[in-house]
Amino acid sequence: MKKIILYVFLILTGAVFGAGTSWVLSYYPRAPYVKDKVSVEDVLKFSNVAITENNFSCEGEVNSDVGSVVGSIIELNNLNKINMLSFGCYQNICSLMVTNCFPWQGQECGSRILKFNLNDKSGIQPSTFTCIDMP
């Protein structure tokens, strides 16, 4: 009887320790922060820049300027409990994106993307801002 109580105690202690460790580690960053070529602050400097009609395919009540698109991306992210934002650059093409795809949803996924290009000096090219809604 004492062995059973000891085994149950050890199993419960291990479960509590494992759950606690997982919870604490979920708040640590995945990788060390490395400054990219451009930051969100740099993008926000172009908030008043209008996105051309050919480069604007976002639905809803979003105005066609960079600030409104960034605002809508942040608002869409607030609909989720976890952070669904991503921002990064690859070969002088950068994007700020929010997605609402969940593992259990096969059909009802979507993303809003603000895409732009960088020039040779890693500066933002204002004429390349593009807003894309992916169904």
C-alpha positions in Angstrom: 0.0 0.0 0.0 2.9 2.4 0.9 4.5 1.6 -2.5 1.3 2.6 -4.4 1.0 5.9 -2.5 4.7 6.6 -3.2 4.2 5.8 -6.9 1.1 8.0 -7.1 3.0 10.8 -5.3 6.0 10.6 -7.7 3.8 10.6 -10.8 1.8 13.6 -9.6 5.0 15.4 -8.6 6.5 14.7 -12.1 3.3 15.9 -13.8 3.2 19.1 -11.9 6.9 19.8 -12.4 6.6 19.0 -16.2 3.5 21.3 -16.6 5.1 24.1 -14.6 8.4 23.9 -16.6 6.4 23.9 -19.9 4.4 26.9 -18.8 7.5 28.9 -17.7 9.4 28.0 -20.9 6.5 29.2 -23.1 7.3 32.8 -22.1 10.9 32.6 -23.2 11.8 33.9 -26.7 12.4 31.2 -29.3 15.6 32.7 -30.6 17.8 35.7 -29.6 16.7 38.9 -31.2 18.6 40.0 -34.2 17.9 43.4 -35.7 16.7 43.0 -39.3 17.4 45.3 -42.1 14.3 47.3 -41.4 12.0 47.6 -38.3 8.3 48.2 -37.9 9.2 51.7 -36.7 10.8 52.3 -40.2 7.5 51.1 -41.8 5.4 53.4 -39.6 7.4 56.4 -40.9 5.5 55.8 -44.2 2.0 55.7 -42.5 0.6 58.4 -44.8 1.8 56.9 -48.0 -1.1 55.8 -50.2 -0.9 52.3 -51.7 -1.7 52.3 -55.4 -4.9 50.8 -56.6 -3.0 48.1 -58.5 -1.2 47.1 -55.3 -4.2 47.1 -53.0 -6.3 44.0 -52.7 -7.4 44.1 -49.1 -11.0 43.7 -48.3 -13.2 45.5 -45.7 -13.1 49.0 -44.5 -9.3 49.4 -44.8 -8.2 52.7 -46.2 -5.5 52.4 -48.9 -2.6 53.9 -46.9 0.2 52.1 -45.1 -0.9 53.3 -41.6 -4.4 51.9 -42.0 -3.2 48.6 -43.2 -0.7 48.3 -40.3 -3.6 49.2 -37.9 -5.9 46.6 -39.5 -3.1 43.9 -39.2 -2.7 44.7 -35.5 -6.5 44.7 -34.9 -6.8 41.3 -36.6 -4.0 40.0 -34.4 -6.0 41.2 -31.3 -8.7 38.7 -32.3 -6.5 35.9 -31.2 -5.2 35.0 -27.8 -1.7 34.2 -29.1 0.5 36.4 -31.3 -0.1 35.6 -35.0 2.0 38.5 -36.3 5.2 37.9 -38.4 7.6 40.4 -39.7 10.8 39.9 -41.7 12.8 40.4 -44.9 14.2 38.0 -47.4 16.3 39.2 -50.4 15.2 42.8 -50.1 11.5 41.9 -49.9 9.8 42.5 -46.6 6.4 41.7 -45.2 4.3 42.3 -42.1 1.7 39.6 -41.9 -1.1 38.3 -39.6 -2.6 34.9 -40.1 -5.7 33.4 -38.6 -5.0 29.7 -39.5 -5.4 27.2 -36.8 -4.4 23.5 -37.0 -8.0 22.3 -36.7 -9.3 24.6 -39.5 -8.7 23.2 -42.9 -10.7 25.6 -45.0 -11.3 28.8 -42.9 -7.8 30.3 -43.0 -6.7 33.7 -44.1 -3.9 36.2 -44.0 -3.4 39.9 -44.4 0.0 40.9 -45.8 1.7 44.2 -46.1 4.6 43.7 -48.5 7.3 46.1 -49.6 10.7 46.2 -51.2 14.0 47.6 -50.1 16.5 49.5 -52.2 20.2 48.7 -52.4 20.9 50.8 -49.3 18.3 48.9 -47.2 15.8 51.8 -47.4 12.1 51.3 -48.0 10.8 52.0 -51.5 7.4 53.7 -50.9 6.1 52.9 -54.3 6.3 49.1 -53.6 3.8 48.9 -50.7 1.3 46.2 -51.4 -1.7 45.0 -49.3 -2.8 41.4 -50.0 -5.7 39.4 -48.4 -5.3 35.7 -48.7 -8.5 33.8 -48.3 
